[in-house]
Amino acid sequence: MKQRLLAKLFFVLSISFTACHDDDNAPSFQFTTSSSKYSLDQAKLYLTKESDYVTASGTSYTYHDYFITDGTLIEGEDGNTMSDYNSSTYLIGVSISTPKSKTLGSGEYPQYGKWFFVPEGSNMSIVYSEASDGTMFSTQDKNEDTSPVVISGGINDGDEMTLKFNGKLTKFQYDAAGTLVEGSADTAELFYTGKVVDKRP
């Protein structure tokens, strides 16, 4: 009996150790909500767009769009949806913006659902995800939660970039009739480090 218990304990510990990275205390690369969990260990990090936006108050912003996925971007596609990738089972989009008077790079990017919510001179982010089961999550339109995306490392081609997020997102899902239905808010956590693959046009 004791040997069986020890064997079971060893098996559980072996799985735990295998799931860790080189640093046993390091968090796993993953995206989680109350109903979903995606391992991001094999994910790629694409930079698909850089552009400018001028707010109603006249502030000019620069933004980058990044996508984390287990698929491969199809040449010529903009990368905004799962259908733009081969063999994708999930897609996590993170857009980060900063006033052109600042430099886009490491730092905190509070999420705002619409540009008119953004305080003058503030950074901004939008978080979005979709999966093969039809579930989607997005930054809340009504701005109920401004938890930031935290960026560290580099942000350009070949740079190692880390993205962290822990905050509320709105859940969307298709019903039996194929209509996209907005659900309640859910807490989502994102942690990922990878090398940026620049696919900007």
VONUMI-54827 format. One record per residue: residue in three letters; x, y, z of N, C-alpha, C in turn; residue number from 1. Coordinates in Angstrom, 2 decimals, padded with zeros to 5 digits. Example, Ala and Ser with C-alpha at 12.3 -4.5 7.8 and 13.67 -1.06 7.14 Angstrom:
2
<'ala' <013.19 -005.69 007.80> <012.30 -004.50 007.80> <013.20 -003.30 007.80> 1>
<'ser' <012.85 -002.25 007.08> <013.67 -001.06 007.14> <012.90 000.03 007.87> 2>
REM end
This chain:
201
<'met' <000.84 -001.20 000.00> <000.00 000.00 000.00> <000.87 001.25 000.00> 1>
<'lys' <001.88 001.24 000.90> <002.79 002.39 000.99> <003.54 002.60 -000.32> 2>
<'gln' <003.95 001.50 -000.95> <004.68 001.60 -002.22> <003.81 002.19 -003.31> 3>
<'arg' <002.49 001.80 -003.32> <001.59 002.34 -004.32> <001.40 003.84 -004.14> 4>
<'leu' <001.29 004.27 -002.86> <001.14 005.69 -002.58> <002.36 006.47 -003.01> 5>
<'leu' <003.54 005.92 -002.72> <004.78 006.58 -003.11> <004.90 006.66 -004.63> 6>
<'ala' <004.51 005.58 -005.31> <004.57 005.57 -006.78> <003.62 006.62 -007.35> 7>
<'lys' <002.41 006.73 -006.76> <001.44 007.71 -007.23> <001.96 009.13 -007.01> 8>
<'leu' <002.57 009.37 -005.82> <003.13 010.68 -005.53> <004.25 011.03 -006.49> 9>
<'phe' <005.10 010.07 -006.80> <006.21 010.30 -007.73> <005.69 010.65 -009.11> 10>
<'phe' <004.60 009.95 -009.53> <004.01 010.22 -010.84> <003.48 011.64 -010.92> 11>
<'val' <002.76 012.08 -009.86> <002.21 013.44 -009.83> <003.33 014.47 -009.86> 12>
<'leu' <004.37 014.25 -009.05> <005.50 015.17 -009.01> <006.21 015.22 -010.36> 13>
<'ser' <006.32 014.08 -011.03> <006.99 014.04 -012.34> <006.25 014.88 -013.35> 14>
<'ile' <004.90 014.81 -013.34> <004.10 015.62 -014.25> <004.31 017.09 -013.94> 15>
<'ser' <004.32 017.43 -012.64> <004.49 018.83 -012.24> <005.83 019.37 -012.71> 16>
<'phe' <006.89 018.61 -012.52> <008.22 019.07 -012.92> <008.34 019.18 -014.43> 17>
<'thr' <007.72 018.26 -015.13> <007.79 018.29 -016.59> <007.10 019.52 -017.14> 18>
<'ala' <006.04 019.97 -016.46> <005.27 021.12 -016.94> <005.99 022.43 -016.73> 19>
<'cys' <007.03 022.44 -015.88> <007.73 023.68 -015.58> <008.79 023.97 -016.63> 20>
<'his' <009.24 025.23 -016.67> <010.34 025.61 -017.53> <011.64 025.39 -016.78> 21>
<'asp' <012.76 025.90 -017.30> <014.05 025.67 -016.69> <014.06 026.12 -015.23> 22>
<'asp' <013.41 027.23 -014.92> <013.25 027.71 -013.57> <011.99 027.10 -013.00> 23>
<'asp' <012.14 026.23 -011.99> <010.98 025.51 -011.45> <009.92 026.45 -010.89> 24>
<'asn' <010.31 027.67 -010.55> <009.36 028.62 -009.99> <008.73 029.53 -011.05> 25>
<'ala' <009.13 029.35 -012.29> <008.62 030.21 -013.35> <007.20 029.83 -013.72> 26>
<'pro' <006.33 030.80 -013.98> <004.97 030.47 -014.41> <004.97 029.88 -015.81> 27>
<'ser' <003.96 029.08 -016.11> <003.85 028.49 -017.44> <003.38 029.53 -018.45> 28>
<'phe' <003.77 029.34 -019.71> <003.28 030.19 -020.77> <001.85 029.74 -021.08> 29>
<'gln' <000.87 030.57 -020.75> <-000.51 030.14 -020.94> <-001.47 031.32 -020.96> 30>
<'phe' <-002.68 031.03 -021.45> <-003.81 031.95 -021.40> <-004.93 031.21 -020.70> 31>
<'thr' <-005.48 031.77 -019.62> <-006.51 031.08 -018.86> <-007.69 032.00 -018.56> 32>
<'thr' <-008.88 031.40 -018.54> <-010.09 032.04 -018.02> <-010.76 031.00 -017.13> 33>
<'ser' <-011.95 031.31 -016.61> <-012.64 030.34 -015.76> <-013.06 029.10 -016.54> 34>
<'ser' <-013.20 029.24 -017.86> <-013.69 028.12 -018.67> <-012.70 027.63 -019.72> 35>
<'ser' <-011.57 028.31 -019.87> <-010.62 027.96 -020.93> <-009.19 028.02 -020.41> 36>
<'lys' <-008.36 027.19 -021.01> <-006.93 027.24 -020.69> <-006.15 026.76 -021.90> 37>
<'tyr' <-005.25 027.61 -022.40> <-004.43 027.24 -023.55> <-002.96 027.30 -023.15> 38>
<'ser' <-002.25 026.21 -023.37> <-000.80 026.25 -023.19> <-000.19 026.98 -024.37> 39>
<'leu' <000.73 027.90 -024.09> <001.36 028.70 -025.14> <002.82 028.29 -025.35> 40>
<'asp' <003.19 027.11 -024.87> <004.59 026.68 -024.96> <005.09 026.59 -026.39> 41>
<'gln' <004.22 026.23 -027.33> <004.63 026.07 -028.73> <004.15 027.22 -029.61> 42>
<'ala' <003.71 028.30 -028.99> <003.12 029.40 -029.75> <004.16 030.26 -030.45> 43>
<'lys' <003.72 030.91 -031.51> <004.53 031.91 -032.21> <003.97 033.29 -031.87> 44>
<'leu' <004.82 034.31 -032.01> <004.43 035.68 -031.72> <004.64 036.52 -032.98> 45>
<'tyr' <003.54 036.93 -033.59> <003.60 037.70 -034.84> <003.32 039.19 -034.58> 46>
<'leu' <004.12 040.03 -035.18> <003.82 041.46 -035.28> <003.28 041.68 -036.68> 47>
<'thr' <001.99 042.05 -036.78> <001.36 042.11 -038.10> <001.06 043.51 -038.60> 48>
<'lys' <001.09 044.51 -037.69> <000.70 045.85 -038.14> <001.33 046.92 -037.27> 49>
<'glu' <001.75 048.00 -037.91> <002.13 049.24 -037.22> <001.43 050.39 -037.94> 50>
<'ser' <000.75 051.23 -037.18> <000.02 052.32 -037.80> <-000.17 053.45 -036.80> 51>
<'asp' <-000.80 054.52 -037.26> <-001.06 055.69 -036.42> <-002.56 055.91 -036.30> 52>
<'tyr' <-002.94 056.56 -035.19> <-004.34 056.92 -034.98> <-004.37 058.29 -034.32> 53>
<'val' <-005.23 059.17 -034.80> <-005.38 060.50 -034.22> <-006.72 060.56 -033.49> 54>
<'thr' <-006.67 060.84 -032.18> <-007.90 060.90 -031.38> <-008.68 062.18 -031.68> 55>
<'ala' <-009.91 062.24 -031.14> <-010.76 063.42 -031.35> <-010.12 064.69 -030.80> 56>
<'ser' <-009.29 064.52 -029.77> <-008.63 065.69 -029.17> <-007.38 066.11 -029.95> 57>
<'gly' <-007.02 065.31 -030.97> <-005.88 065.66 -031.81> <-004.58 064.99 -031.43> 58>
<'thr' <-004.59 064.08 -030.42> <-003.38 063.36 -030.04> <-003.11 062.23 -031.02> 59>
<'ser' <-001.90 062.17 -031.54> <-001.51 061.15 -032.49> <-000.85 059.98 -031.77> 60>
<'tyr' <-001.37 058.79 -032.02> <-000.86 057.57 -031.38> <-000.19 056.67 -032.42> 61>
<'thr' <000.81 055.92 -031.97> <001.39 054.83 -032.76> <000.99 053.52 -032.11> 62>
<'tyr' <000.57 052.55 -032.91> <000.21 051.26 -032.30> <000.79 050.08 -033.08> 63>
<'his' <001.01 048.99 -032.35> <001.44 047.72 -032.90> <000.38 046.67 -032.59> 64>
<'asp' <000.13 045.77 -033.54> <-000.76 044.63 -033.32> <000.08 043.35 -033.27> 65>
<'tyr' <-000.05 042.60 -032.17> <000.66 041.33 -032.00> <-000.35 040.19 -031.88> 66>
<'phe' <000.03 039.01 -032.38> <-000.84 037.83 -032.28> <-000.03 036.63 -031.84> 67>
<'ile' <-000.55 035.95 -030.82> <000.05 034.73 -030.28> <-000.82 033.56 -030.73> 68>
<'thr' <-000.21 032.56 -031.36> <-001.00 031.45 -031.90> <-000.13 030.21 -032.08> 69>
<'asp' <-000.80 029.06 -032.11> <-000.09 027.81 -032.43> <-000.12 027.54 -033.93> 70>
<'gly' <-000.74 028.42 -034.69> <-000.80 028.26 -036.15> <000.32 029.01 -036.85> 71>
<'thr' <000.31 028.92 -038.17> <001.31 029.60 -039.00> <000.59 030.60 -039.91> 72>
<'leu' <001.02 031.85 -039.85> <000.36 032.90 -040.62> <000.46 032.61 -042.12> 73>
<'ile' <-000.68 032.68 -042.79> <-000.73 032.48 -044.24> <-000.20 033.74 -044.92> 74>
<'glu' <000.71 033.55 -045.84> <001.33 034.68 -046.53> <000.28 035.56 -047.18> 75>
<'gly' <000.39 036.86 -046.93> <-000.55 037.82 -047.52> <-001.76 038.13 -046.67> 76>
<'glu' <-001.99 037.36 -045.58> <-003.12 037.63 -044.68> <-002.70 038.62 -043.59> 77>
<'asp' <-003.69 039.34 -043.03> <-003.34 040.35 -042.03> <-003.27 039.80 -040.61> 78>
<'gly' <-003.71 038.55 -040.39> <-003.51 037.90 -039.10> <-004.54 038.21 -038.05> 79>
<'asn' <-005.64 038.89 -038.40> <-006.61 039.32 -037.38> <-007.56 038.23 -036.91> 80>
<'thr' <-007.70 037.15 -037.67> <-008.62 036.07 -037.28> <-007.93 034.72 -037.45> 81>
<'met' <-008.50 033.69 -036.81> <-007.90 032.36 -036.88> <-007.82 031.83 -038.30> 82>
<'ser' <-008.75 032.25 -039.17> <-008.75 031.78 -040.55> <-007.54 032.28 -041.34> 83>
<'asp' <-006.81 033.25 -040.77> <-005.61 033.76 -041.43> <-004.38 032.90 -041.16> 84>
<'tyr' <-004.58 031.78 -040.43> <-003.47 030.93 -040.03> <-003.75 029.48 -040.41> 85>
<'asn' <-002.71 028.75 -040.75> <-002.81 027.31 -040.95> <-002.66 026.61 -039.61> 86>
<'ser' <-003.54 025.62 -039.37> <-003.45 024.74 -038.19> <-003.53 025.49 -036.86> 87>
<'ser' <-004.32 026.53 -036.82> <-004.47 027.30 -035.59> <-005.64 026.78 -034.77> 88>
<'thr' <-005.43 026.60 -033.46> <-006.52 026.22 -032.57> <-006.88 027.34 -031.61> 89>
<'tyr' <-006.03 028.36 -031.53> <-006.33 029.54 -030.73> <-005.57 030.73 -031.29> 90>
<'leu' <-006.07 031.92 -030.98> <-005.43 033.16 -031.40> <-005.64 034.19 -030.30> 91>
<'ile' <-004.58 034.81 -029.85> <-004.65 035.86 -028.83> <-004.03 037.11 -029.42> 92>
<'gly' <-004.84 038.16 -029.52> <-004.37 039.42 -030.09> <-004.17 040.46 -029.00> 93>
<'val' <-003.06 041.18 -029.09> <-002.77 042.27 -028.16> <-002.30 043.47 -028.97> 94>
<'ser' <-003.05 044.56 -028.86> <-002.66 045.80 -029.52> <-002.17 046.76 -028.45> 95>
<'ile' <-000.99 047.35 -028.68> <-000.46 048.33 -027.72> <-000.23 049.65 -028.44> 96>
<'ser' <-000.57 050.75 -027.75> <-000.49 052.08 -028.35> <000.13 053.06 -027.37> 97>
<'thr' <000.82 054.05 -027.90> <001.36 055.12 -027.08> <001.36 056.41 -027.89> 98>
<'pro' <001.24 057.58 -027.24> <001.31 058.84 -027.98> <002.63 058.94 -028.73> 99>
<'lys' <002.62 059.55 -029.89> <003.84 059.64 -030.71> <004.93 060.46 -030.03> 100>
<'ser' <004.54 061.22 -028.99> <005.54 061.96 -028.22> <006.37 061.04 -027.34> 101>
<'lys' <005.92 059.79 -027.17> <006.64 058.79 -026.38> <007.18 057.71 -027.32> 102>
<'thr' <007.91 056.76 -026.73> <008.45 055.64 -027.51> <007.70 054.38 -027.17> 103>
<'leu' <007.20 053.69 -028.19> <006.53 052.41 -027.98> <007.56 051.39 -027.52> 104>
<'gly' <007.29 050.73 -026.40> <008.26 049.78 -025.88> <007.80 049.19 -024.57> 105>
<'ser' <008.75 048.79 -023.72> <008.42 048.19 -022.43> <007.59 049.15 -021.58> 106>
<'gly' <006.69 048.58 -020.77> <005.88 049.41 -019.89> <004.49 048.83 -019.71> 107>
<'glu' <003.62 049.61 -019.09> <002.25 049.20 -018.85> <001.30 049.89 -019.83> 108>
<'tyr' <000.35 049.10 -020.34> <-000.62 049.58 -021.32> <-002.02 049.25 -020.83> 109>
<'pro' <-002.67 050.20 -020.12> <-004.03 049.94 -019.63> <-004.98 049.65 -020.79> 110>
<'gln' <-005.90 048.72 -020.58> <-006.84 048.39 -021.66> <-008.03 049.35 -021.65> 111>
<'tyr' <-008.35 049.80 -022.86> <-009.50 050.68 -023.07> <-010.26 050.17 -024.28> 112>
<'gly' <-011.60 050.04 -024.12> <-012.42 049.48 -025.19> <-012.61 050.42 -026.37> 113>
<'lys' <-012.54 051.72 -026.11> <-012.72 052.70 -027.17> <-011.75 053.87 -026.95> 114>
<'trp' <-011.39 054.51 -028.05> <-010.39 055.57 -027.97> <-010.84 056.74 -027.09> 115>
<'phe' <-012.16 057.05 -027.08> <-012.57 058.24 -026.31> <-012.48 058.01 -024.79> 116>
<'phe' <-012.23 056.76 -024.35> <-012.01 056.51 -022.93> <-010.57 056.80 -022.50> 117>
<'val' <-009.66 056.88 -023.46> <-008.24 056.96 -023.13> <-007.90 058.35 -022.57> 118>
<'pro' <-007.35 058.43 -021.34> <-006.95 059.73 -020.80> <-005.85 060.35 -021.66> 119>
<'glu' <-005.85 061.66 -021.75> <-004.87 062.37 -022.57> <-003.46 061.96 -022.18> 120>
<'gly' <-002.70 061.50 -023.17> <-001.30 061.15 -022.95> <-001.06 059.75 -022.42> 121>
<'ser' <-002.14 058.97 -022.19> <-001.98 057.64 -021.62> <-001.65 056.60 -022.69> 122>
<'asn' <-000.97 055.53 -022.27> <-000.84 054.36 -023.11> <-002.20 053.66 -023.21> 123>
<'met' <-002.31 052.72 -024.14> <-003.57 052.00 -024.36> <-003.30 050.59 -024.85> 124>
<'ser' <-004.16 049.65 -024.48> <-004.09 048.29 -025.05> <-005.49 047.75 -025.29> 125>
<'ile' <-005.57 046.79 -026.19> <-006.79 046.02 -026.42> <-006.37 044.55 -026.45> 126>
<'val' <-007.13 043.70 -025.75> <-006.85 042.27 -025.70> <-008.01 041.52 -026.34> 127>
<'tyr' <-007.70 040.51 -027.14> <-008.72 039.74 -027.86> <-008.26 038.30 -027.97> 128>
<'ser' <-009.20 037.36 -027.89> <-008.84 035.96 -028.14> <-009.99 035.23 -028.81> 129>
<'glu' <-009.65 034.20 -029.54> <-010.65 033.29 -030.09> <-010.05 031.90 -030.13> 130>
<'ala' <-010.92 030.89 -030.10> <-010.46 029.51 -030.10> <-011.34 028.66 -031.00> 131>
<'ser' <-010.86 027.46 -031.29> <-011.55 026.59 -032.23> <-012.92 026.14 -031.72> 132>
<'asp' <-013.18 026.28 -030.41> <-014.51 025.92 -029.89> <-015.52 027.04 -030.06> 133>
<'gly' <-015.11 028.15 -030.71> <-016.01 029.26 -030.97> <-016.07 030.30 -029.88> 134>
<'thr' <-015.33 030.10 -028.80> <-015.33 031.06 -027.70> <-014.40 032.22 -028.00> 135>
<'met' <-014.84 033.43 -027.69> <-014.04 034.62 -027.87> <-014.08 035.48 -026.61> 136>
<'phe' <-013.00 036.21 -026.38> <-012.92 037.17 -025.28> <-012.36 038.47 -025.83> 137>
<'ser' <-012.84 039.59 -025.25> <-012.39 040.88 -025.75> <-012.41 041.93 -024.65> 138>
<'thr' <-011.52 042.92 -024.77> <-011.56 044.08 -023.89> <-012.97 044.65 -023.87> 139>
<'gln' <-013.45 045.00 -022.70> <-014.83 045.44 -022.53> <-015.08 046.81 -023.16> 140>
<'asp' <-016.13 046.90 -023.96> <-016.47 048.15 -024.65> <-016.76 049.29 -023.69> 141>
<'lys' <-017.37 048.97 -022.56> <-017.80 050.01 -021.63> <-016.73 050.39 -020.62> 142>
<'asn' <-015.54 049.82 -020.79> <-014.39 050.28 -020.01> <-014.50 049.96 -018.51> 143>
<'glu' <-015.14 048.85 -018.18> <-015.30 048.51 -016.77> <-013.98 048.15 -016.09> 144>
<'asp' <-013.02 047.65 -016.84> <-011.76 047.20 -016.26> <-010.60 047.70 -017.12> 145>
<'thr' <-009.66 048.39 -016.50> <-008.53 048.95 -017.26> <-007.21 048.26 -016.90> 146>
<'ser' <-007.29 047.03 -016.39> <-006.07 046.30 -016.03> <-005.10 046.32 -017.21> 147>
<'pro' <-003.81 046.59 -016.95> <-002.88 046.79 -018.06> <-002.27 045.51 -018.61> 148>
<'val' <-001.91 045.56 -019.87> <-000.96 044.61 -020.45> <000.43 045.13 -020.09> 149>
<'val' <001.25 044.27 -019.52> <002.61 044.66 -019.12> <003.59 044.07 -020.13> 150>
<'ile' <004.34 044.94 -020.76> <005.30 044.53 -021.80> <006.72 044.71 -021.26> 151>
<'ser' <007.54 043.69 -021.47> <008.96 043.82 -021.15> <009.77 043.17 -022.27> 152>
<'gly' <011.04 043.56 -022.36> <011.88 043.07 -023.45> <011.72 043.95 -024.68> 153>
<'gly' <012.11 043.41 -025.83> <011.99 044.15 -027.08> <010.63 043.98 -027.71> 154>
<'ile' <010.35 044.77 -028.75> <009.03 044.70 -029.40> <009.12 044.55 -030.91> 155>
<'asn' <010.35 044.42 -031.43> <010.54 044.36 -032.89> <011.09 043.01 -033.32> 156>
<'asp' <011.24 042.84 -034.62> <011.60 041.56 -035.22> <012.82 040.93 -034.55> 157>
<'gly' <012.66 039.68 -034.10> <013.75 038.94 -033.49> <013.97 039.22 -032.02> 158>
<'asp' <013.30 040.24 -031.48> <013.43 040.57 -030.06> <012.67 039.55 -029.21> 159>
<'glu' <013.17 039.29 -028.01> <012.41 038.49 -027.05> <011.46 039.41 -026.30> 160>
<'met' <010.20 039.12 -026.38> <009.16 039.99 -025.83> <008.31 039.21 -024.84> 161>
<'thr' <008.02 039.82 -023.69> <007.15 039.20 -022.69> <005.87 040.01 -022.56> 162>
<'leu' <004.73 039.32 -022.58> <003.42 039.95 -022.43> <002.73 039.33 -021.22> 163>
<'lys' <002.27 040.17 -020.30> <001.54 039.71 -019.12> <000.25 040.50 -018.97> 164>
<'phe' <-000.80 039.80 -018.60> <-002.11 040.45 -018.41> <-002.90 039.67 -017.38> 165>
<'asn' <-003.60 040.38 -016.50> <-004.51 039.76 -015.54> <-005.66 040.74 -015.31> 166>
<'gly' <-006.79 040.50 -015.94> <-007.90 041.43 -015.83> <-009.17 040.87 -016.42> 167>
<'lys' <-010.21 041.68 -016.44> <-011.52 041.26 -016.92> <-011.64 041.44 -018.44> 168>
<'leu' <-012.22 040.44 -019.09> <-012.56 040.50 -020.50> <-014.01 040.07 -020.65> 169>
<'thr' <-014.66 040.52 -021.72> <-016.03 040.09 -022.02> <-015.99 038.81 -022.85> 170>
<'lys' <-016.82 037.85 -022.48> <-016.90 036.58 -023.21> <-017.98 036.65 -024.28> 171>
<'phe' <-017.66 036.12 -025.46> <-018.62 036.00 -026.56> <-018.63 034.55 -027.04> 172>
<'gln' <-019.80 034.08 -027.45> <-019.89 032.72 -027.97> <-021.09 032.61 -028.91> 173>
<'tyr' <-020.96 031.76 -029.92> <-022.07 031.54 -030.85> <-023.10 030.62 -030.23> 174>
<'asp' <-024.41 030.96 -030.40> <-025.47 030.08 -029.91> <-025.81 029.05 -030.98> 175>
<'ala' <-026.83 028.25 -030.71> <-027.20 027.16 -031.62> <-027.63 027.67 -032.98> 176>
<'ala' <-028.12 028.91 -033.04> <-028.57 029.49 -034.32> <-027.43 030.18 -035.07> 177>
<'gly' <-026.26 030.16 -034.48> <-025.10 030.78 -035.14> <-024.98 032.27 -034.89> 178>
<'thr' <-025.70 032.76 -033.89> <-025.63 034.18 -033.53> <-024.59 034.40 -032.44> 179>
<'leu' <-023.76 035.42 -032.61> <-022.74 035.72 -031.62> <-023.40 036.41 -030.42> 180>
<'val' <-023.28 035.81 -029.25> <-023.95 036.29 -028.05> <-022.91 036.80 -027.05> 181>
<'glu' <-023.17 038.00 -026.52> <-022.28 038.57 -025.51> <-022.61 038.00 -024.15> 182>
<'gly' <-021.58 037.49 -023.48> <-021.77 036.93 -022.15> <-021.29 037.89 -021.07> 183>
<'ser' <-021.03 037.35 -019.91> <-020.60 038.16 -018.78> <-019.08 038.35 -018.80> 184>
<'ala' <-018.62 039.19 -017.89> <-017.18 039.41 -017.76> <-016.52 038.20 -017.10> 185>
<'asp' <-015.30 037.94 -017.49> <-014.54 036.83 -016.94> <-013.10 037.30 -016.71> 186>
<'thr' <-012.47 036.77 -015.69> <-011.07 037.11 -015.44> <-010.17 036.27 -016.34> 187>
<'ala' <-009.27 036.93 -017.03> <-008.33 036.25 -017.93> <-006.91 036.56 -017.49> 188>
<'glu' <-006.05 035.56 -017.65> <-004.64 035.73 -017.35> <-003.83 035.30 -018.56> 189>
<'leu' <-002.85 036.12 -018.91> <-001.96 035.83 -020.03> <-000.52 035.98 -019.57> 190>
<'phe' <000.28 034.98 -019.87> <001.72 035.11 -019.66> <002.42 034.40 -020.82> 191>
<'tyr' <003.28 035.14 -021.51> <003.98 034.56 -022.66> <005.27 035.32 -022.94> 192>
<'thr' <006.31 034.57 -023.27> <007.56 035.14 -023.75> <007.94 034.43 -025.04> 193>
<'gly' <008.26 035.21 -026.07> <008.67 034.62 -027.35> <009.38 035.63 -028.21> 194>
<'lys' <009.95 035.13 -029.30> <010.64 036.02 -030.24> <009.66 036.58 -031.26> 195>
<'val' <009.74 037.87 -031.48> <008.83 038.54 -032.39> <009.16 038.16 -033.84> 196>
<'val' <008.13 037.74 -034.58> <008.25 037.48 -036.01> <007.54 038.62 -036.73> 197>
<'asp' <008.28 039.45 -037.41> <007.73 040.66 -038.03> <007.09 040.30 -039.37> 198>
<'lys' <005.78 040.48 -039.46> <005.04 040.24 -040.69> <004.28 041.48 -041.14> 199>
<'arg' <004.78 042.65 -040.74> <004.15 043.90 -041.18> <004.29 044.04 -042.71> 200>
<'pro' <003.24 044.54 -043.37> <003.31 044.70 -044.82> <004.46 045.61 -045.23> 201>
REM end
